[in-house]
């Protein structure tokens, strides 16, 4: 699939973070750590040298002989993009547009480039111009709706996504982003309806399945489990799907099933500290304080500044009548998080 048509996963970790259910009453589990770091908005690419790719060299030679061929510039721009030479790619995309302004793929590629570098103030006007010139194109209003979603202009986002759906009712991407807008507007029923439509239209649409699972989890609806399972089928490496499913099971009181799911997660990522913490919490609620203590200790070993884990290990020690150990852990918890009121209360109780 060409680079500019690939569906991006930017913001997914953040979306999942917002929707995961908190299952713990005394100390909430830490949500998964995002795996992608966003660049600063409107940041400029770092200048660096790029080795000349043989196909770029060939395209340059052809452009020298045929300098008014827009498709040659577009092809070379995509090659530059593969090299992450953003400046050269943008220059070629704009040159292609200056020669032929009626090619939707040129607008989409250039806008996608700016979207990926988080220069939405450039991407949005570019797509708006493309839509004026090519009003029957389906993909541009979907992309524009998505971009407006990211800048929190939800009315404009819905307007463009509705246009896209009117033109192409089977567009899973348009339904997905419309659902995301409704989610941000605190309209869960409409959000589920739209994102479910996206998932039904595209059974391999990972983002739709994981977000839908989280939405159902937020409603304490057991349909969440089916969609977490489907997300894992689509992407067997998904950590967030296992974590979300385990957290949901924990939240509805199925502690043993939650522990089993956390164990599955750990088999894929042995360093996932929050899984150990939450296993410890489940054991704590079950009154299995020795096992709880052991898992909190593993979480602390992985993250020595994990204040909540110190607090919960202290609580386990206190229930085991190991008051000196409990006192020490409560103090450690406050050392890393002086605002952790439960640790202060626990010290006062001791």
KELUMDREN-936802 format. One record per residue (C-alpha): x, y, z. Coordinates in steps of 0.25 Angstrom, whole numbers, padded with zeros to 4 digits. Layout:
N
(rec (X,Y,Z)),
...
***
This chain:
350
(rec (0000,0000,0000)),
(rec (0006,0014,-0004)),
(rec (0011,0022,0008)),
(rec (0000,0033,0006)),
(rec (-0011,0023,0006)),
(rec (-0007,0015,0019)),
(rec (-0016,0017,0031)),
(rec (-0008,0024,0042)),
(rec (-0009,0019,0056)),
(rec (-0005,0033,0062)),
(rec (-0013,0036,0074)),
(rec (-0017,0022,0077)),
(rec (-0010,0020,0089)),
(rec (-0016,0033,0095)),
(rec (-0030,0029,0091)),
(rec (-0029,0016,0098)),
(rec (-0023,0023,0110)),
(rec (-0035,0031,0111)),
(rec (-0045,0020,0110)),
(rec (-0039,0009,0118)),
(rec (-0047,0005,0131)),
(rec (-0041,0007,0144)),
(rec (-0044,-0005,0152)),
(rec (-0037,-0002,0166)),
(rec (-0043,0005,0177)),
(rec (-0031,0008,0186)),
(rec (-0020,0011,0176)),
(rec (-0023,0012,0161)),
(rec (-0015,0004,0152)),
(rec (-0006,0011,0143)),
(rec (-0010,0011,0128)),
(rec (-0001,0006,0117)),
(rec (0011,0014,0113)),
(rec (0009,0020,0099)),
(rec (0018,0014,0089)),
(rec (0019,0026,0080)),
(rec (0024,0040,0083)),
(rec (0018,0051,0076)),
(rec (0026,0062,0070)),
(rec (0024,0077,0073)),
(rec (0013,0083,0065)),
(rec (0019,0091,0053)),
(rec (0033,0085,0056)),
(rec (0043,0086,0044)),
(rec (0050,0074,0040)),
(rec (0064,0073,0044)),
(rec (0074,0075,0032)),
(rec (0082,0063,0028)),
(rec (0088,0057,0016)),
(rec (0081,0046,0008)),
(rec (0088,0036,0000)),
(rec (0083,0037,-0015)),
(rec (0074,0025,-0017)),
(rec (0076,0019,-0031)),
(rec (0061,0021,-0034)),
(rec (0062,0035,-0030)),
(rec (0074,0037,-0039)),
(rec (0066,0031,-0051)),
(rec (0054,0039,-0048)),
(rec (0063,0052,-0047)),
(rec (0068,0048,-0061)),
(rec (0055,0046,-0067)),
(rec (0050,0060,-0061)),
(rec (0062,0067,-0067)),
(rec (0056,0062,-0081)),
(rec (0042,0064,-0078)),
(rec (0040,0075,-0068)),
(rec (0025,0077,-0069)),
(rec (0022,0063,-0066)),
(rec (0014,0064,-0052)),
(rec (0014,0049,-0050)),
(rec (0029,0048,-0050)),
(rec (0030,0059,-0039)),
(rec (0020,0051,-0031)),
(rec (0027,0038,-0032)),
(rec (0040,0044,-0028)),
(rec (0033,0051,-0016)),
(rec (0028,0038,-0011)),
(rec (0042,0032,-0013)),
(rec (0048,0044,-0004)),
(rec (0037,0041,0006)),
(rec (0041,0027,0007)),
(rec (0055,0033,0011)),
(rec (0048,0042,0021)),
(rec (0054,0054,0013)),
(rec (0041,0062,0016)),
(rec (0046,0075,0010)),
(rec (0050,0069,-0004)),
(rec (0037,0061,-0004)),
(rec (0028,0073,-0001)),
(rec (0035,0081,-0012)),
(rec (0032,0070,-0022)),
(rec (0018,0069,-0018)),
(rec (0015,0084,-0019)),
(rec (0022,0084,-0033)),
(rec (0013,0072,-0037)),
(rec (0001,0081,-0033)),
(rec (0006,0093,-0040)),
(rec (0006,0085,-0053)),
(rec (-0007,0077,-0051)),
(rec (-0016,0083,-0040)),
(rec (-0027,0073,-0043)),
(rec (-0021,0060,-0037)),
(rec (-0027,0056,-0023)),
(rec (-0015,0047,-0020)),
(rec (-0005,0059,-0021)),
(rec (-0013,0067,-0010)),
(rec (-0015,0055,-0002)),
(rec (0000,0051,-0002)),
(rec (0004,0065,0001)),
(rec (-0006,0067,0012)),
(rec (-0002,0053,0018)),
(rec (0012,0058,0019)),
(rec (0008,0070,0027)),
(rec (-0001,0062,0036)),
(rec (0010,0052,0039)),
(rec (0019,0064,0043)),
(rec (0007,0070,0051)),
(rec (0007,0082,0042)),
(rec (-0009,0082,0041)),
(rec (-0009,0097,0039)),
(rec (-0003,0094,0025)),
(rec (-0010,0081,0023)),
(rec (-0024,0086,0025)),
(rec (-0024,0098,0015)),
(rec (-0018,0089,0005)),
(rec (-0029,0079,0005)),
(rec (-0039,0090,0005)),
(rec (-0034,0095,-0008)),
(rec (-0034,0081,-0013)),
(rec (-0048,0079,-0010)),
(rec (-0052,0092,-0016)),
(rec (-0046,0087,-0029)),
(rec (-0050,0072,-0028)),
(rec (-0064,0073,-0021)),
(rec (-0067,0058,-0025)),
(rec (-0055,0052,-0018)),
(rec (-0058,0043,-0006)),
(rec (-0045,0042,0001)),
(rec (-0042,0056,0003)),
(rec (-0054,0060,0012)),
(rec (-0051,0047,0020)),
(rec (-0037,0052,0022)),
(rec (-0041,0066,0025)),
(rec (-0051,0061,0035)),
(rec (-0040,0054,0042)),
(rec (-0031,0066,0042)),
(rec (-0042,0075,0048)),
(rec (-0044,0064,0059)),
(rec (-0030,0066,0063)),
(rec (-0031,0081,0064)),
(rec (-0044,0080,0072)),
(rec (-0053,0086,0061)),
(rec (-0063,0076,0063)),
(rec (-0075,0082,0055)),
(rec (-0066,0084,0043)),
(rec (-0061,0070,0045)),
(rec (-0075,0064,0045)),
(rec (-0079,0073,0033)),
(rec (-0068,0067,0025)),
(rec (-0069,0053,0029)),
(rec (-0084,0053,0027)),
(rec (-0081,0058,0013)),
(rec (-0072,0046,0011)),
(rec (-0082,0036,0016)),
(rec (-0093,0042,0007)),
(rec (-0083,0040,-0005)),
(rec (-0078,0026,0000)),
(rec (-0087,0019,0010)),
(rec (-0077,0008,0011)),
(rec (-0065,0016,0015)),
(rec (-0061,0010,0028)),
(rec (-0051,0021,0031)),
(rec (-0062,0032,0030)),
(rec (-0071,0024,0040)),
(rec (-0059,0022,0049)),
(rec (-0055,0037,0050)),
(rec (-0069,0041,0052)),
(rec (-0070,0031,0063)),
(rec (-0058,0037,0069)),
(rec (-0064,0051,0069)),
(rec (-0076,0046,0076)),
(rec (-0067,0040,0086)),
(rec (-0061,0053,0089)),
(rec (-0074,0060,0090)),
(rec (-0078,0050,0101)),
(rec (-0089,0043,0092)),
(rec (-0085,0028,0094)),
(rec (-0098,0023,0087)),
(rec (-0095,0030,0074)),
(rec (-0080,0027,0076)),
(rec (-0082,0012,0077)),
(rec (-0092,0012,0065)),
(rec (-0082,0019,0056)),
(rec (-0070,0011,0060)),
(rec (-0077,-0002,0060)),
(rec (-0081,0001,0046)),
(rec (-0067,0003,0043)),
(rec (-0063,-0010,0049)),
(rec (-0074,-0017,0042)),
(rec (-0070,-0011,0028)),
(rec (-0055,-0015,0030)),
(rec (-0053,-0027,0039)),
(rec (-0038,-0025,0039)),
(rec (-0039,-0010,0044)),
(rec (-0031,-0011,0057)),
(rec (-0034,0003,0062)),
(rec (-0049,0001,0060)),
(rec (-0049,-0012,0068)),
(rec (-0040,-0007,0080)),
(rec (-0047,0006,0081)),
(rec (-0061,-0001,0081)),
(rec (-0056,-0011,0091)),
(rec (-0052,0001,0100)),
(rec (-0065,0008,0098)),
(rec (-0073,-0005,0102)),
(rec (-0064,-0006,0114)),
(rec (-0067,0008,0118)),
(rec (-0082,0004,0118)),
(rec (-0078,-0009,0126)),
(rec (-0084,-0017,0114)),
(rec (-0078,-0031,0112)),
(rec (-0078,-0029,0097)),
(rec (-0064,-0022,0100)),
(rec (-0058,-0036,0102)),
(rec (-0062,-0040,0088)),
(rec (-0056,-0028,0082)),
(rec (-0043,-0029,0090)),
(rec (-0042,-0043,0085)),
(rec (-0044,-0039,0071)),
(rec (-0033,-0028,0072)),
(rec (-0023,-0038,0077)),
(rec (-0027,-0047,0065)),
(rec (-0024,-0035,0056)),
(rec (-0011,-0032,0063)),
(rec (-0005,-0043,0071)),
(rec (0005,-0034,0077)),
(rec (-0005,-0024,0083)),
(rec (-0002,-0021,0097)),
(rec (-0013,-0011,0099)),
(rec (-0024,-0021,0095)),
(rec (-0019,-0031,0106)),
(rec (-0018,-0020,0116)),
(rec (-0032,-0014,0113)),
(rec (-0038,-0028,0114)),
(rec (-0031,-0031,0127)),
(rec (-0035,-0018,0133)),
(rec (-0049,-0020,0128)),
(rec (-0050,-0034,0135)),
(rec (-0044,-0028,0147)),
(rec (-0054,-0017,0147)),
(rec (-0066,-0026,0146)),
(rec (-0061,-0035,0158)),
(rec (-0055,-0047,0150)),
(rec (-0042,-0046,0157)),
(rec (-0037,-0060,0153)),
(rec (-0040,-0058,0138)),
(rec (-0033,-0044,0139)),
(rec (-0020,-0050,0145)),
(rec (-0020,-0060,0134)),
(rec (-0021,-0049,0124)),
(rec (-0010,-0041,0131)),
(rec (-0001,-0054,0130)),
(rec (-0004,-0055,0115)),
(rec (0001,-0040,0114)),
(rec (0013,-0043,0122)),
(rec (0017,-0055,0113)),
(rec (0017,-0044,0102)),
(rec (0024,-0033,0110)),
(rec (0031,-0038,0122)),
(rec (0034,-0024,0126)),
(rec (0020,-0019,0127)),
(rec (0020,-0014,0141)),
(rec (0005,-0010,0142)),
(rec (0001,-0024,0139)),
(rec (0009,-0029,0152)),
(rec (0003,-0017,0160)),
(rec (-0011,-0021,0155)),
(rec (-0009,-0036,0158)),
(rec (-0004,-0032,0172)),
(rec (-0017,-0023,0174)),
(rec (-0026,-0035,0170)),
(rec (-0019,-0044,0180)),
(rec (-0020,-0033,0190)),
(rec (-0035,-0032,0188)),
(rec (-0036,-0047,0189)),
(rec (-0029,-0047,0202)),
(rec (-0017,-0054,0197)),
(rec (-0007,-0044,0203)),
(rec (0006,-0052,0201)),
(rec (0003,-0053,0186)),
(rec (-0001,-0039,0185)),
(rec (0012,-0035,0193)),
(rec (0021,-0043,0183)),
(rec (0014,-0036,0170)),
(rec (0015,-0022,0176)),
(rec (0030,-0025,0179)),
(rec (0032,-0029,0164)),
(rec (0026,-0016,0159)),
(rec (0035,-0008,0169)),
(rec (0047,-0016,0164)),
(rec (0043,-0011,0150)),
(rec (0040,0003,0154)),
(rec (0047,0007,0167)),
(rec (0039,0020,0167)),
(rec (0025,0013,0166)),
(rec (0019,0020,0178)),
(rec (0005,0013,0177)),
(rec (0012,0000,0177)),
(rec (0020,0003,0190)),
(rec (0007,0007,0196)),
(rec (0000,-0006,0192)),
(rec (0011,-0014,0197)),
(rec (0011,-0007,0210)),
(rec (-0004,-0010,0211)),
(rec (-0001,-0025,0208)),
(rec (0010,-0025,0219)),
(rec (0000,-0018,0229)),
(rec (-0010,-0029,0226)),
(rec (0001,-0039,0229)),
(rec (0004,-0033,0242)),
(rec (0017,-0028,0237)),
(rec (0016,-0014,0242)),
(rec (0030,-0010,0241)),
(rec (0031,-0014,0227)),
(rec (0018,-0007,0224)),
(rec (0022,0006,0231)),
(rec (0035,0006,0222)),
(rec (0027,0004,0209)),
(rec (0017,0015,0213)),
(rec (0029,0025,0215)),
(rec (0035,0021,0202)),
(rec (0022,0023,0195)),
(rec (0021,0037,0201)),
(rec (0035,0040,0197)),
(rec (0032,0038,0182)),
(rec (0018,0044,0183)),
(rec (0016,0053,0195)),
(rec (0001,0055,0191)),
(rec (-0003,0040,0192)),
(rec (-0013,0042,0204)),
(rec (-0015,0028,0206)),
(rec (-0001,0026,0210)),
(rec (-0002,0037,0220)),
(rec (-0014,0032,0226)),
(rec (-0008,0018,0227)),
(rec (0004,0024,0234)),
(rec (-0005,0031,0244)),
(rec (-0013,0018,0246)),
(rec (0000,0010,0249)),
***
